[in-house]
């Protein structure tokens, strides 16, 4: 499995709603609220054949209340 993170910027006042939608979809490993430019940090795992760009576009961007995303591809955990 390949881990990666997506930072999510939500429309004002919708961060908890977006987090609940992602949690209910059971596609994320972990979901954190954050301070700063983005409202949520979400950790996903996909199998090695899954195209991360397609996954984000089709599985993450579909949730109401998301304004912007920033995907972080990881290489190795220490």
Phi and psi in radians as a Rosetta constraint file:
Dihedral C 1 N 2 CA 2 C 2 CIRCULARHARMONIC -1.863 0.35
Dihedral N 2 CA 2 C 2 N 3 CIRCULARHARMONIC 2.125 0.35
Dihedral C 2 N 3 CA 3 C 3 CIRCULARHARMONIC -1.544 0.35
Dihedral N 3 CA 3 C 3 N 4 CIRCULARHARMONIC 2.584 0.35
Dihedral C 3 N 4 CA 4 C 4 CIRCULARHARMONIC -2.717 0.35
Dihedral N 4 CA 4 C 4 N 5 CIRCULARHARMONIC 2.843 0.35
Dihedral C 4 N 5 CA 5 C 5 CIRCULARHARMONIC -2.085 0.35
Dihedral N 5 CA 5 C 5 N 6 CIRCULARHARMONIC 2.606 0.35
Dihedral C 5 N 6 CA 6 C 6 CIRCULARHARMONIC -2.250 0.35
Dihedral N 6 CA 6 C 6 N 7 CIRCULARHARMONIC 2.156 0.35
Dihedral C 6 N 7 CA 7 C 7 CIRCULARHARMONIC -1.548 0.35
Dihedral N 7 CA 7 C 7 N 8 CIRCULARHARMONIC 2.352 0.35
Dihedral C 7 N 8 CA 8 C 8 CIRCULARHARMONIC -2.143 0.35
Dihedral N 8 CA 8 C 8 N 9 CIRCULARHARMONIC 2.231 0.35
Dihedral C 8 N 9 CA 9 C 9 CIRCULARHARMONIC -1.754 0.35
Dihedral N 9 CA 9 C 9 N 10 CIRCULARHARMONIC 2.218 0.35
Dihedral C 9 N 10 CA 10 C 10 CIRCULARHARMONIC -1.856 0.35
Dihedral N 10 CA 10 C 10 N 11 CIRCULARHARMONIC 2.797 0.35
Dihedral C 10 N 11 CA 11 C 11 CIRCULARHARMONIC -1.111 0.35
Dihedral N 11 CA 11 C 11 N 12 CIRCULARHARMONIC 2.646 0.35
Dihedral C 11 N 12 CA 12 C 12 CIRCULARHARMONIC -0.917 0.35
Dihedral N 12 CA 12 C 12 N 13 CIRCULARHARMONIC 2.285 0.35
Dihedral C 12 N 13 CA 13 C 13 CIRCULARHARMONIC 1.352 0.35
Dihedral N 13 CA 13 C 13 N 14 CIRCULARHARMONIC 0.169 0.35
Dihedral C 13 N 14 CA 14 C 14 CIRCULARHARMONIC -2.042 0.35
Dihedral N 14 CA 14 C 14 N 15 CIRCULARHARMONIC 0.113 0.35
Dihedral C 14 N 15 CA 15 C 15 CIRCULARHARMONIC -1.039 0.35
Dihedral N 15 CA 15 C 15 N 16 CIRCULARHARMONIC -0.786 0.35
Dihedral C 15 N 16 CA 16 C 16 CIRCULARHARMONIC -1.188 0.35
Dihedral N 16 CA 16 C 16 N 17 CIRCULARHARMONIC -0.628 0.35
Dihedral C 16 N 17 CA 17 C 17 CIRCULARHARMONIC -1.111 0.35
Dihedral N 17 CA 17 C 17 N 18 CIRCULARHARMONIC -0.787 0.35
Dihedral C 17 N 18 CA 18 C 18 CIRCULARHARMONIC -1.105 0.35
Dihedral N 18 CA 18 C 18 N 19 CIRCULARHARMONIC -0.780 0.35
Dihedral C 18 N 19 CA 19 C 19 CIRCULARHARMONIC -1.040 0.35
Dihedral N 19 CA 19 C 19 N 20 CIRCULARHARMONIC -0.729 0.35
Dihedral C 19 N 20 CA 20 C 20 CIRCULARHARMONIC -1.116 0.35
Dihedral N 20 CA 20 C 20 N 21 CIRCULARHARMONIC -0.713 0.35
Dihedral C 20 N 21 CA 21 C 21 CIRCULARHARMONIC -1.078 0.35
Dihedral N 21 CA 21 C 21 N 22 CIRCULARHARMONIC -0.772 0.35
Dihedral C 21 N 22 CA 22 C 22 CIRCULARHARMONIC -1.155 0.35
Dihedral N 22 CA 22 C 22 N 23 CIRCULARHARMONIC -0.759 0.35
Dihedral C 22 N 23 CA 23 C 23 CIRCULARHARMONIC -1.074 0.35
Dihedral N 23 CA 23 C 23 N 24 CIRCULARHARMONIC -0.759 0.35
Dihedral C 23 N 24 CA 24 C 24 CIRCULARHARMONIC -1.162 0.35
Dihedral N 24 CA 24 C 24 N 25 CIRCULARHARMONIC -0.478 0.35
Dihedral C 24 N 25 CA 25 C 25 CIRCULARHARMONIC -1.329 0.35
Dihedral N 25 CA 25 C 25 N 26 CIRCULARHARMONIC -0.240 0.35
Dihedral C 25 N 26 CA 26 C 26 CIRCULARHARMONIC 0.944 0.35
Dihedral N 26 CA 26 C 26 N 27 CIRCULARHARMONIC 0.762 0.35
Dihedral C 26 N 27 CA 27 C 27 CIRCULARHARMONIC -1.928 0.35
Dihedral N 27 CA 27 C 27 N 28 CIRCULARHARMONIC -0.168 0.35
Dihedral C 27 N 28 CA 28 C 28 CIRCULARHARMONIC -1.908 0.35
Dihedral N 28 CA 28 C 28 N 29 CIRCULARHARMONIC 2.596 0.35
Dihedral C 28 N 29 CA 29 C 29 CIRCULARHARMONIC -1.432 0.35
Dihedral N 29 CA 29 C 29 N 30 CIRCULARHARMONIC -0.764 0.35
Dihedral C 29 N 30 CA 30 C 30 CIRCULARHARMONIC -2.544 0.35
Dihedral N 30 CA 30 C 30 N 31 CIRCULARHARMONIC 2.575 0.35
Dihedral C 30 N 31 CA 31 C 31 CIRCULARHARMONIC -2.348 0.35
Dihedral N 31 CA 31 C 31 N 32 CIRCULARHARMONIC 2.197 0.35
Dihedral C 31 N 32 CA 32 C 32 CIRCULARHARMONIC -2.180 0.35
Dihedral N 32 CA 32 C 32 N 33 CIRCULARHARMONIC 2.480 0.35
Dihedral C 32 N 33 CA 33 C 33 CIRCULARHARMONIC -1.475 0.35
Dihedral N 33 CA 33 C 33 N 34 CIRCULARHARMONIC 2.537 0.35
Dihedral C 33 N 34 CA 34 C 34 CIRCULARHARMONIC -2.365 0.35
Dihedral N 34 CA 34 C 34 N 35 CIRCULARHARMONIC 2.816 0.35
Dihedral C 34 N 35 CA 35 C 35 CIRCULARHARMONIC -1.799 0.35
Dihedral N 35 CA 35 C 35 N 36 CIRCULARHARMONIC 2.660 0.35
Dihedral C 35 N 36 CA 36 C 36 CIRCULARHARMONIC 2.045 0.35
Dihedral N 36 CA 36 C 36 N 37 CIRCULARHARMONIC -2.579 0.35
Dihedral C 36 N 37 CA 37 C 37 CIRCULARHARMONIC -1.216 0.35
Dihedral N 37 CA 37 C 37 N 38 CIRCULARHARMONIC -0.445 0.35
Dihedral C 37 N 38 CA 38 C 38 CIRCULARHARMONIC -2.103 0.35
Dihedral N 38 CA 38 C 38 N 39 CIRCULARHARMONIC 2.692 0.35
Dihedral C 38 N 39 CA 39 C 39 CIRCULARHARMONIC -1.641 0.35
Dihedral N 39 CA 39 C 39 N 40 CIRCULARHARMONIC -0.525 0.35
Dihedral C 39 N 40 CA 40 C 40 CIRCULARHARMONIC -2.332 0.35
Dihedral N 40 CA 40 C 40 N 41 CIRCULARHARMONIC 2.580 0.35
Dihedral C 40 N 41 CA 41 C 41 CIRCULARHARMONIC -2.149 0.35
Dihedral N 41 CA 41 C 41 N 42 CIRCULARHARMONIC 2.094 0.35
Dihedral C 41 N 42 CA 42 C 42 CIRCULARHARMONIC -2.133 0.35
Dihedral N 42 CA 42 C 42 N 43 CIRCULARHARMONIC 2.290 0.35
Dihedral C 42 N 43 CA 43 C 43 CIRCULARHARMONIC -1.772 0.35
Dihedral N 43 CA 43 C 43 N 44 CIRCULARHARMONIC 2.263 0.35
Dihedral C 43 N 44 CA 44 C 44 CIRCULARHARMONIC -2.134 0.35
Dihedral N 44 CA 44 C 44 N 45 CIRCULARHARMONIC 2.713 0.35
Dihedral C 44 N 45 CA 45 C 45 CIRCULARHARMONIC -2.187 0.35
Dihedral N 45 CA 45 C 45 N 46 CIRCULARHARMONIC 2.343 0.35
Dihedral C 45 N 46 CA 46 C 46 CIRCULARHARMONIC -2.299 0.35
Dihedral N 46 CA 46 C 46 N 47 CIRCULARHARMONIC 2.740 0.35
Dihedral C 46 N 47 CA 47 C 47 CIRCULARHARMONIC -1.285 0.35
Dihedral N 47 CA 47 C 47 N 48 CIRCULARHARMONIC 2.864 0.35
Dihedral C 47 N 48 CA 48 C 48 CIRCULARHARMONIC -1.140 0.35
Dihedral N 48 CA 48 C 48 N 49 CIRCULARHARMONIC -0.317 0.35
Dihedral C 48 N 49 CA 49 C 49 CIRCULARHARMONIC -1.517 0.35
Dihedral N 49 CA 49 C 49 N 50 CIRCULARHARMONIC -0.181 0.35
Dihedral C 49 N 50 CA 50 C 50 CIRCULARHARMONIC -1.409 0.35
Dihedral N 50 CA 50 C 50 N 51 CIRCULARHARMONIC 2.280 0.35
Dihedral C 50 N 51 CA 51 C 51 CIRCULARHARMONIC -1.375 0.35
Dihedral N 51 CA 51 C 51 N 52 CIRCULARHARMONIC 2.014 0.35
Dihedral C 51 N 52 CA 52 C 52 CIRCULARHARMONIC -1.057 0.35
Dihedral N 52 CA 52 C 52 N 53 CIRCULARHARMONIC -0.724 0.35
Dihedral C 52 N 53 CA 53 C 53 CIRCULARHARMONIC -1.038 0.35
Dihedral N 53 CA 53 C 53 N 54 CIRCULARHARMONIC -0.749 0.35
Dihedral C 53 N 54 CA 54 C 54 CIRCULARHARMONIC -1.164 0.35
Dihedral N 54 CA 54 C 54 N 55 CIRCULARHARMONIC -0.708 0.35
Dihedral C 54 N 55 CA 55 C 55 CIRCULARHARMONIC -1.033 0.35
Dihedral N 55 CA 55 C 55 N 56 CIRCULARHARMONIC -0.859 0.35
Dihedral C 55 N 56 CA 56 C 56 CIRCULARHARMONIC -1.079 0.35
Dihedral N 56 CA 56 C 56 N 57 CIRCULARHARMONIC -0.794 0.35
Dihedral C 56 N 57 CA 57 C 57 CIRCULARHARMONIC -1.105 0.35
Dihedral N 57 CA 57 C 57 N 58 CIRCULARHARMONIC -0.733 0.35
Dihedral C 57 N 58 CA 58 C 58 CIRCULARHARMONIC -1.596 0.35
Dihedral N 58 CA 58 C 58 N 59 CIRCULARHARMONIC -0.558 0.35
Dihedral C 58 N 59 CA 59 C 59 CIRCULARHARMONIC -1.794 0.35
Dihedral N 59 CA 59 C 59 N 60 CIRCULARHARMONIC -0.475 0.35
Dihedral C 59 N 60 CA 60 C 60 CIRCULARHARMONIC -1.760 0.35
Dihedral N 60 CA 60 C 60 N 61 CIRCULARHARMONIC -0.833 0.35
Dihedral C 60 N 61 CA 61 C 61 CIRCULARHARMONIC -1.145 0.35
Dihedral N 61 CA 61 C 61 N 62 CIRCULARHARMONIC -0.196 0.35
Dihedral C 61 N 62 CA 62 C 62 CIRCULARHARMONIC -1.309 0.35
Dihedral N 62 CA 62 C 62 N 63 CIRCULARHARMONIC -0.224 0.35
Dihedral C 62 N 63 CA 63 C 63 CIRCULARHARMONIC -1.415 0.35
Dihedral N 63 CA 63 C 63 N 64 CIRCULARHARMONIC 2.341 0.35
Dihedral C 63 N 64 CA 64 C 64 CIRCULARHARMONIC -1.128 0.35
Dihedral N 64 CA 64 C 64 N 65 CIRCULARHARMONIC 2.409 0.35
Dihedral C 64 N 65 CA 65 C 65 CIRCULARHARMONIC 1.786 0.35
Dihedral N 65 CA 65 C 65 N 66 CIRCULARHARMONIC -0.135 0.35
Dihedral C 65 N 66 CA 66 C 66 CIRCULARHARMONIC -1.459 0.35
Dihedral N 66 CA 66 C 66 N 67 CIRCULARHARMONIC 2.274 0.35
Dihedral C 66 N 67 CA 67 C 67 CIRCULARHARMONIC -1.766 0.35
Dihedral N 67 CA 67 C 67 N 68 CIRCULARHARMONIC -0.632 0.35
Dihedral C 67 N 68 CA 68 C 68 CIRCULARHARMONIC -2.805 0.35
Dihedral N 68 CA 68 C 68 N 69 CIRCULARHARMONIC 2.709 0.35
Dihedral C 68 N 69 CA 69 C 69 CIRCULARHARMONIC -2.379 0.35
Dihedral N 69 CA 69 C 69 N 70 CIRCULARHARMONIC 2.767 0.35
Dihedral C 69 N 70 CA 70 C 70 CIRCULARHARMONIC -2.445 0.35
Dihedral N 70 CA 70 C 70 N 71 CIRCULARHARMONIC 2.007 0.35
Dihedral C 70 N 71 CA 71 C 71 CIRCULARHARMONIC -1.643 0.35
Dihedral N 71 CA 71 C 71 N 72 CIRCULARHARMONIC 2.340 0.35
Dihedral C 71 N 72 CA 72 C 72 CIRCULARHARMONIC -2.032 0.35
Dihedral N 72 CA 72 C 72 N 73 CIRCULARHARMONIC 1.988 0.35
Dihedral C 72 N 73 CA 73 C 73 CIRCULARHARMONIC -1.512 0.35
Dihedral N 73 CA 73 C 73 N 74 CIRCULARHARMONIC 2.341 0.35
Dihedral C 73 N 74 CA 74 C 74 CIRCULARHARMONIC -1.877 0.35
Dihedral N 74 CA 74 C 74 N 75 CIRCULARHARMONIC 2.761 0.35
Dihedral C 74 N 75 CA 75 C 75 CIRCULARHARMONIC -1.991 0.35
Dihedral N 75 CA 75 C 75 N 76 CIRCULARHARMONIC -0.859 0.35
Dihedral C 75 N 76 CA 76 C 76 CIRCULARHARMONIC -2.630 0.35
Dihedral N 76 CA 76 C 76 N 77 CIRCULARHARMONIC 2.410 0.35
Dihedral C 76 N 77 CA 77 C 77 CIRCULARHARMONIC -1.654 0.35
Dihedral N 77 CA 77 C 77 N 78 CIRCULARHARMONIC 2.442 0.35
